């Protein structure tokens, strides 16, 4: 059977791996010249409840990228406001490592290949059309196109195209496959009712900061610098996609994290104000290039789905990552991608689809996010293992633990150990 994955971020790459392990021929299409998308400017792993989720993925047999990010980690077990035991991978090294892993698994990866439309018969997608007008048929399709872009959405709901890592002007904007198939996409909202949310961080060129700051970053992984009182803006916290960082500390301080470059934990920060702060006289944005005035707008294209990751009213389309809900983060993308890839093969075989139990954090976040999306109020909530309301839920339900043996035993008692390593065909 042939599984076609559309989108090469963390979710798409993970879905490709689990579908391949299950025995399918897998073809992945990525519209840019790099895999991982927003993963190229992320870098934070294993913080708070993500540690639990990472170990669940390993126990379930889908820990490939957890191991790869661990191997490319610059700093381990660092703390910053609201976060404990974070690991920071090097965003300048991770993408080639992921590409090499997919190649070693004989997954057919097609770069600079944009999917623009679909052919549908009844409730099934028969094939996809590429931007060069070629047509490719498949048995099951997985959409992991994300929820950011195209440019007109950043113009309409943000401060214009801030020229982010997704590079829509060069490679074209996101195309919603579910919408092309006749399914109405859902949209996330902000508190004021505006659609979407700003990406939660920017990236600064390390060489543009004073040596004292870069030295501390290299040694400790984190630097916190007080913002002048007149420049503190608490209102900007409401705009962030990453609500786990919507703490006043992130408005009262400039918080920097070392992920190879310098991750600035704010959606955007006026350059003239940033350069007033000691150590930032020559500060320069590298993602987005216009990080002084804006950032990318996310959560504008979410497919209605079941807890098996199947898109509703379509027999052979699955979704993962931000396309599947108001999820934040790499680990969350991997969890949804792993399930989508595995169930794509199960659906082709006519077998019952796997729904991860809610006794696992991985299963509970998928189900909780799906339930919450049904109301307008719920579409203002973001879901991450790392903080905000969902991490509190993890703690309240006893799902958060750093005990690896406890996690392994729980997965084994559910008869799910290495389920994503299982060959189905």
C-alpha positions, 0 to 999 in steps of 0.5 A: 500500500502507498501512504502519502504524507503532505508536510515535512514538519515533526508531525509529517516526519514521524507519521512517515516513520510509523507508516513505514514501520507498519509496512507501507510504501511512504512518500513524503512531500515538503514544499520547502527545501528543508524538513521540520518547518517550525522545528528549525527555530524551536529547540525546547524538549523534555520540559515539564510534562514533555519529559513524560510524553517523550518517554511514553513515545519511546515506550510505544516504539515511536521514539526515533526523534526523541533519541535524535533530539537527545543526541543533538542536545546542547543543554540538559536539565535547565530551568527558566520561568515556569519550566523545569528540566528542559533540554535544548537541541541545536536547531542548526544541526537537527534538520540534516540528522532527521533527513538522514534518518528518513533516508536510512529508512527508505522513505521517499522524501520529495523536497520543493514539491508543493501539493496544490489540489486533490482528486476525490471520489465519494468520501475517498481521496484518489490522488494529489496534484502537484504545482507542476501539474503532475498527479500522484495516486495513493491509498491513504493520505496524511495531512501535516501542513500545519496551520501557519500562512499563507501570507494573506493570513499573516497580513489579515490577522497579524502585522504583515508577513514577518518573513519567517522560517516558512518562507511563503514568498519563496515556496508558496503558502500552505494549502489545506488538503482537508479543505480541498476535499470539502471539509470546513477547517476550524480556526483558533481564536484569541481572547478578543475573538480575532482568529489565530495567534502569534508564534511565541518566539523569535531568533537572534543572531548570536554574534550580534549580542555582547560577548558576556551574554553569549558566554553565559548562554554557552555555559548555562543555556539561559539568560534573563535580562530585566526590561526597562520599566517603561517598556514592560507590556503585559498585554502582549502575553495574550497574543502568544500561541505558547500560553505556557510562556504567558507569565508576567516574567516573560513581559518583565524580562528578556528571556534568552535560550541557547538553541544554537542561535539565540531564542528570544521568548517573545512573539516580537519585540521592537528592535529600537527598544531591544537595542536600548537594553544593555548587551543588545546594542547590535541585536539582529533578528534572523527569524523572523527577519521582521521580528521587531514588528511581528511574527507568523500567525498560526492556528488558522487551519485545523481539520475536524478529526476523531481521536484516531487522527482520521479526518471526519467524513473522509475515509482515507485522510488522517491529520497530525500536528497543528493541523489536528488541533491547537497543539504547541510543540515538537513532542506534541507533533510527534505524538499525533504524527505517530498515531496518524501514520500507524492508523493510516495503515490500519485503515487500509487493512480494515482493522480497528483504529488505535485510540491511545488510552487516556491513562497515557498523557499522549492519549489524554491530550489528543482526546482533550484537545478534540473535545475542547475544539467544539466550542468557541471558548475552547478554541482559545485554549492551547494544548501542550505538555509543557504548561498552561492548563493542560500541564496542570491537568496532567498533574491533577490526573497523576499523568506527570512523572519523571519515573521512566520505569513507571512509564514503561510499566504503564505502557506494558500493562496496556499491551502497547509496548513498541506498538508503533514498531509493529509490522502490519503488512 
